């Protein structure tokens, strides 16, 4: 009875692909435009970490104070994105994406001319408020382009731009900031955003199938316990990736005793692992209900232990960087599919919540690592903090929402 009711609801909400409203005459170009948008967003986010020393010196503040701008971006994702998603619930997803690109350009353009840290904090919050809403709406459009039963692959495609940003965008943005000034990095992000906006205008399908839904449906999703349990599973579990990524520099220089020049290589290896895991995870998420998350979280725990035991060896360290990025990203599309399964009438909001959980995980991983370092447990001790957090997320999943069955996307 419940399964038939669910199926009927999905059929009512799911866009219908008809001859008159084909998903896209250029599906690959539409998907490329979405990925280019997330690449621009990721470059702005990760590039900011690479220029923090530069804008701290220019704005005459200490580095700890300058981190407020980084934190403001994360709060923009966690608070601003869900709020924008709710406000724009009825807006056509194509129109919403274009509006988000405009807000992204404003946030980063203003960041480039910020005269002081206080205004930079405000402008980074504005830029961050775009991220989760863009990923959520982008996943809906990508799912429409791919067709039914490929929601995991659709979300992985949108996430693909972010993973490429960790490999190319972040190092490039840092290089630009170091050689042309930190403001030039944000102007470069604006240029990429303009290109993404033009691509979205040209290649996204124009169709009423992408109209939004009732704000009541979006709000009703927030009253479902399984949604919040899944957000907690994501925030706890994914935090271990940041207990490693945040401290890659010290791992290379202090633990493995290598030249700092190897840090960009280590970041790239980590990013390549993320890209590989994301692509594979999207396919698994569409076929299996929980395997992506279980294998991803379980795999990352193995690599964390290896780093903790043998991370002073450069070869082991680089292999584990690749493995940590790959296994954790392997889990994220499954998280999105499960979230959408618990709230099929609010897919855009679920995408925004997934990105909000990702940014909360960023904070948890960095805080956990800082605690172990402050306790004097050594440079590699941050991985044990990550292992504890991911274990907690895995335990929460298998004892709560992991037991709940929802039809896979293909069932609708």
N, C-alpha and C positions, 0 to 999 in steps of 0.2 A: 504494500500500500504506500509506504513512505517513498520507496524507490520510484513508483509510477508518478507520485506527486512531484518528486524532485525532477524527473525527466520532463514532465509537462512544463514545469517552471523554466527549466533550461531552454526548452524549445521556444517558450514565449520570449525569453530574454536574448537568446543567441541570434546574431545577425543571420539572415537567410541569403545565401548566394544564389542569385537568379541571373538569367542571361542578360537582363537589363541592367543589373547592378553587379557586374563582375567585380571580384575583390580588387583587382588592379590590372591595368593593361601592361604595366611594367613592375611586376611583383618584386623582382630583385632590386630594382632601383628604389622602390618604396621602402624595402627593408634596409637598404644602404643608407637612405636618408635618415631613418630612425637611429641606426647605429652611429651615424655621423653626429647626430644630436647628442647622444649619450657620450660620445668621444669628447665633444666640446665641454660637456658638463664635467666629465672626469678629469680633463686637463685642468680646468679651473680649480677643481677641488684638490687634487693631488699636487698640482703645481704650486699652490699656496704654501704647502708644507716646505717646499724646496726654497722658497724666497723669504721665509719668516725672519731670518737674520737680517736680510736686506731692508725690509720695511720697518723692522724694529729700530735699526740704526737711523734710518731716514726720518722716522717720526719721533725719534728721541725717547724711546721706551725700552725697558728691559725685555728680554726674550720671554720670560714667564708672563709678563703683561701682554706682550704681542700675541700670545696664544689665545687671547680672548677673541681675536678675529677668526681663528680656526674653530673655536668652540661655537661662536655665533653661527657659522655656516652649518654646523651639525644641528644646532637648535632650529635653524631654518628648515632643515630636512624633517626633523622630528615633529615640529609644531606647525610650521607654515605649510608644508606639502599636504598633510591631511586636511587642513582648513581650506586650502584652495580647492582640493578635490571635492569637498562637500559643497562649497559655494557654487562650483561650476558643475554640479551633478547633472543638470539637464543639457549642458552644452555639448554639441557635436565634438567627438574626440579629435577630429582633424582641426577644428577651430580652436579647441583647447590647447593642442600642441603648438599651434602658431602663436597663440597668446602667451604661452609659457616661454617660447623662444624670445619674444619681445621683452618679457620681464627679465629673462636671463641676460639679455644684452644691456638692459638698464642697470641691473645689479653689478655686472662686471665693468661696464663703462664708468659708473660712478666710483667703483673701487679703484679704478686707474687714476682718478683725480682727487681721491680723498685727501683732505689737508691735514687730518689728524686721526688718531687711532679710534676715537669715539665714533666718528662717522664711518670709518672703515668697518667697524663692527656692525653698524646698521646695514651697510651696503652688502656685507658678506651674508648677513641673515637673509636679505632679499634674494641674493643669488642662490642661497641654499634652499629657499622655499620652493624653488622650481623643481629640484631634483626628483623627489619622490613622486610628485604629480606627473612629471614627464615620463618616468619609468612606468607608472601605472597606466596612463593613457596610451603610451607607446606599446605596451604589451597587448592592450586590447586591439589596437590597430594591426599589430603584427599577427595576432591570432586570427583576425579577419582575413588578412592577406594569405596566411598559410592555409586556412580552412579548418573545419572542426577536428577536434582530437589532437591538436598539436600546440596546446597552450604552453607546455614546458619548453618546447623548441622556440616558440615565439618569444617567451621571456628571456631565454638564453641569447637570442639574436639581439634583443635590446640591450642586455647586459654586455654583449660582446664589445660594444663601443667603449664601455667603462674599462674592461680588461685591457683593451688595446691602449687606452690612456695610461695605464700603469707601465706599459712597455715603452711607449713612444712619447705620449703627450706630457707626462710628468717630467721625464728627463729633458725634453725639448723646452718645456716651459721654464724649468730651472736654468737651463743654459741661456735662454733669452734674458731672463732676469739678471743673471750674473754679468752678462756682457752689455746689456742695453738698459739696465735699471729695472727694478721690480714692477714699476708701472707699465713697462713695455710688455711684461708677461700677460697682464690683464687685457691689454689692447690686442695681443695676439689671440687670446681666448675670444674676444669680441669678433675678430675676423673669422675665426672658425665657426662661431655661432651664426654669423651672417651667411656663411656658405651652407650651414645646416638648414637655416631658415629657408633659403632659396630652394634647396633640394626638397624640403617638405612641401613647399608651395607647388613645385613642379610635378612631384611624383606620388604624393599621397592620394589615395582614391577619394573622390568627391561622391558621397553617398549618404542617404538618410539612414542607412543601416548602422552608421556610427554615431547616431544621436545618443545622448546620455539617458539616464533613467531618473526616477523619482529620488529626491533627497531623502524621503522617508525610507526608501530601501537602503540607501547608504547608511543612514543613522541606525537602522535596525540591525545592521551587521555589527555595529559597535556594542550591541547588547548581548552578543553571543559569546559565551565563556570560551568555547573552543578557539575562536579567533584570537583572543588575548593569550590563551595558553600557547598557541602556535607562535605568536609574536615573542613570548618569553623564551620559547625553545630556540627561536632564531637568534635573539639577542645574546643569550647565554652561549649557545653553541658556536656561533660565528666569531665570538670575541677572541678565540685563540689565534685566529689569523692575524689579528692586530697585536697580540702579545708577541708575535714574531716580527711582523712587517715594521712596526714602530721602532724596533730595536735592531734592525738589520745592520746599521752602521756600527754600533758597539760589538755585535756578534763578529763582524769581519775584523775590526781593528783590535779589540781587547781579548776576545775569546780565541779567535784563530790566528791572531798576531800577523795580519796581512796589511798591505798598503791600502790607505783610504781610496786610492784610485780604483779598487775593485768593487767599491760599493755600488756604482751604477750598474755594473755587470750583475751583481747579486740581485738588485732590484728588477732588472730585466728578466733574469731567470725565474724569479718569483712571479712576475707578470705573465710570462709564457706558460707557466704551470696553471695560472688562473684561467687563461684563455682556453687551454686544452680541457681542463676540468669543466668549464662552463659549457663548452660544446657537447661533450659527452653527457653531462648531467641533464641537458635539455631533452635529449633523446630518451634517457632512462625515466625521467619524470612523466613522460607521456605514456609509458608502458607499465610502470610499477608504482604502487601507491606509496611505499615507504623505503624502497631499496636505496634510492638516491641519498636520502638523509642518513639512513643507518650506515651505509657503506662510507659515505663522506665523513661523517663524524667519527666513525670507528677508524678510518684510515688516517685522519689527521692526528688522532691520539697516538698512533704508532710513530708517525714522523716527529711529533713533539718529544716523545721518549727518546728517540734516536738523537735528536739535537741535544737534549739534556745530558745524555751519556757520552756522546762522541762529537759534539759540536765544535770542539777545538780543532778538528781536522777539516780543512777547507773543502776537500772533495765531498765528504759526508755532509757538510753544511750546505753546499750548493745543491746537492741531490735532495736534501730535505726541504730546502726552500721551494724547489720545483714541486715536490710531493705535497707540501703543506698547502700551497696555492691551488694545486689541482684537486685535491680531495675536498677541500672546503668549498670551492666553487662547484664541485660536483653535486653538493647538497642543496645549493640555493634555488635552482629551478624547481626542485621537489617542494621546497618550502612555499614557493609561490603557488604551485598547483594545489597544494593542500589548503592554503589560505583561501584560494578561490573556491575550492570545493566546500568549504565551510560557509562561504558567503557568495554564492554564484550570482546574486543580484547586485553585487558591488565590486566587480573586478578591478576597476580603477583605484578605488580606495584600498583594496587589498595590496595592490602594487605599491601604493604610497606607504602603507604600513610596513611592508617588507623592507623598503629602503630606510624607513625610520628605524626599524630594528637593526639594520646594518650599521647605521650611524651610532646607535646606542651601544652596539657591540664594539665599535671603534673606541668609545670612551671606556667601556668595561675592560677591554684588553689592555689599553694603555695604563689604566689605573692599577689593574692587577699586577702588571709588570713593574710599575713604579713601587708598589708595596714590597715586592720581593727584593728589588734592588736596594730599597731603603733599609730593609732588614739585614743587608750585608750578605745575602746568600749567593752572590756572584752574578756575572753578566748573563749566563745562560739560564738563570733561575726564572726568568720571565716565562719560559715555556711551561713550567710547572703550574704557574698561575693560569695560563691558558688551558692546560689539561684539566684542571679542577673545574673551570667554567664550562668547557665543552662537555665534560662528564656529567655535570649538573643538567645541561641542556638535553643530553641524550637520555638520561634517567627520567627527566620530566616527560619527554616524548613517549617513551615506551610504557610509562605508567599512566598516561592520560590520553592525549589525542592520538597517539599511535594505535590505540585500541579501537578508535572510531573509524568506521568504514564509510567512504563516500564513493560514488561511481566515478571511474576515471573519465577524463574529458571525452574519450572516444564513445562512451556510452550514450552521450547526448546527440 
